């Protein structure tokens, strides 16, 4: 697995320190999250040589971060650029859609 694990402790350092980061807010008990998980893992594998961080944050284990970004339903994917949310996507997302959004933010 090449996707990162984010939590309340490492979020600021890993995600907000700059660059582009994709965070999949999920929970183990969530059916749609289990569909989203492999898509995020595949994306992380494809982007492992690029300057982007791709990972997951368990909302049950890290409620402070989920609350801070007003994650009300899961899965929610937030793509950060230079420490700020640039794109928020709710529900299961297609890998190509996520790749397009990442590519456009990485070149912007």
WOUR-V689474 format. One record per residue. N is the residue number from 0. RES is the residue in one letter. OMEGA is omega in radians with two decimals (NA if undefined). D_LAST is the distance of its C-alpha to the last C-alpha in Angstrom with 2 decimals. Layout:
# WOUR-V689474
N,RES,OMEGA,D_LAST + N,RES,OMEGA,D_LAST
This chain:
# WOUR-V689474
0,X,-3.12,27.91 + 1,X,3.08,24.63 + 2,X,-3.10,23.04 + 3,X,3.04,23.41 + 4,X,3.11,25.73 + 5,X,3.05,24.56 + 6,X,-3.11,27.17 + 7,X,-3.08,28.05 + 8,X,-3.02,28.87 + 9,X,-3.01,25.82 + 10,X,-3.10,23.05 + 11,X,-3.10,22.16 + 12,X,-3.04,22.18 + 13,X,-2.98,20.43 + 14,X,-2.99,17.77 + 15,X,-3.07,17.39 + 16,X,3.09,17.44 + 17,X,-3.12,13.69 + 18,X,-3.11,10.98 + 19,X,3.11,10.46 + 20,X,3.06,13.83 + 21,X,-3.12,15.44 + 22,X,3.07,18.88 + 23,X,3.08,21.61 + 24,X,-3.00,24.21 + 25,X,2.96,27.49 + 26,X,-3.10,31.26 + 27,X,-3.07,33.71 + 28,X,-3.03,35.95 + 29,X,-3.13,33.34 + 30,X,3.12,33.85 + 31,X,3.11,30.47 + 32,X,3.12,28.87 + 33,X,3.04,30.93 + 34,X,-3.11,29.43 + 35,X,-3.04,25.82 + 36,X,-3.13,26.58 + 37,X,3.11,26.98 + 38,X,3.13,23.78 + 39,X,3.12,21.81 + 40,X,3.14,23.98 + 41,X,3.11,23.29 + 42,X,3.13,19.51 + 43,X,3.13,19.97 + 44,X,-3.11,22.17 + 45,X,-3.08,19.83 + 46,X,-3.02,16.93 + 47,X,3.13,19.36 + 48,X,-3.14,18.43 + 49,X,-3.08,14.67 + 50,X,-3.14,13.18 + 51,X,3.07,13.24 + 52,X,3.14,16.25 + 53,X,-3.11,17.88 + 54,X,-3.05,21.10 + 55,X,3.08,23.65 + 56,X,3.12,25.38 + 57,X,-3.05,28.94 + 58,X,3.11,29.44 + 59,X,-3.12,33.18 + 60,X,-3.10,32.86 + 61,X,-3.06,30.09 + 62,X,-3.11,30.87 + 63,X,-3.12,29.63 + 64,X,3.12,25.94 + 65,X,3.14,26.30 + 66,X,-3.13,28.06 + 67,X,-3.12,25.58 + 68,X,3.02,22.82 + 69,X,3.08,25.48 + 70,X,-3.08,25.53 + 71,X,3.11,28.52 + 72,X,-3.10,28.56 + 73,X,0.03,27.56 + 74,X,2.96,25.78 + 75,X,3.07,22.74 + 76,X,3.06,19.34 + 77,X,3.07,16.89 + 78,X,-3.12,13.40 + 79,X,2.99,12.59 + 80,X,-3.14,9.64 + 81,X,3.04,11.29 + 82,X,-3.12,14.53 + 83,X,3.08,13.98 + 84,X,-3.14,14.30 + 85,X,-3.05,11.30 + 86,X,3.08,13.29 + 87,X,-3.11,17.06 + 88,X,-3.11,18.99 + 89,X,-3.12,22.78 + 90,X,-3.11,25.09 + 91,X,-3.09,24.89 + 92,X,3.09,21.65 + 93,X,-3.12,21.56 + 94,X,-3.12,19.91 + 95,X,3.10,18.18 + 96,X,-3.14,16.68 + 97,X,3.14,15.40 + 98,X,3.12,14.10 + 99,X,-3.10,12.17 + 100,X,3.10,10.58 + 101,X,-3.11,9.90 + 102,X,-3.10,8.53 + 103,X,3.12,6.02 + 104,X,-3.13,5.04 + 105,X,-3.12,5.67 + 106,X,-3.09,3.81 + 107,X,NA,0.00
